Amino acid sequence: MLSAPRHGEPASGLLYLHGFNSGLGSPKLRLMVRAGEALGLACAAPQLPHRPEAALALAEEALGALGPRPLLVGSSLGGFLASCLAERHGHAAVLINPALRPAALMADWIGEDFVNDHTGEAFRLTVAHREALLAMTPERLTPEHYLLLLGTADEALDCREAFAAYRGAATLLHPGGDHAFTALADYLPAVLAWGGHRLTPSQAASLVRALEQEAPSGDTMGIDND
């Protein structure tokens, strides 16, 4: 079962990479970091800049504090970045509704202005963003590195494309799951097991309750972006 810890040496740390225009306030990010900390893992979840090459450099820099076998977890564009690092370094990775060809996706957004709700930063997508993403795209994907969490009702990305691109990778399909994958708490045992650690469903539920108690009024773990 995918909720049973993988054989071999367990992950020495956890790196979470959020998606496009998201940030440190993401409920998925907070949940993953809290889960890693509950298991005594060193955790990193940097606020990624909007420039893809800068985001990848910051993520790679964060690996230095996570020991020799970090577990990478990335959502959407963060899943793409996690794939770049997994292929570069051979690390295990969990990808949540990963962006496959972000350069093509963002081509339609060139010239659009964005504001990051987490940081307040305003920026415009340019041709340089697309070119950086093209240059970063791995030439091949190694299925053995990955566990995929795919929502079948993802409104932003077609889960069938990810399933095909990572063919042979361990995969969990969440029926009716959206792009935000708000059911992440239900899959936490499988996520941590991919890194060789055991987290029980009751422990995962306790983490969610604790985070909801800490959250501002009206905020829940079921509300998320990338």
Sequence and secondary structure as in RCSB ss.txt:
>XXXX:A:sequence
MLSAPRHGEPASGLLYLHGFNSGLGSPKLRLMVRAGEALGLACAAPQLPHRPEAALALAEEALGALGPRPLLVGS
SLGGFLASCLAERHGHAAVLINPALRPAALMADWIGEDFVNDHTGEAFRLTVAHREALLAMTPERLTPEHYLLLL
GTADEALDCREAFAAYRGAATLLHPGGDHAFTALADYLPAVLAWGGHRLTPSQAASLVRALEQEAPSGDTMGIDN
D
>XXXX:A:secstr
 TTS  SSS  SEEEEE  TT  TT HHHHHHHHHHHHTT EEE     SSHHHHHHHHHHHGGGS SSEEEEEE
THHHHHHHHHHHHH   EEEES  S HHHHHHTTTT EEE TTT  EEE  HHHHHHHHHHS S   GGGEEEEE
ETT SSS HHHHHHHTTTSEEEEETT  TT TTHHHHHHHHHHHTT    HHHHHHHHHHHHHHS TT  TT   
 
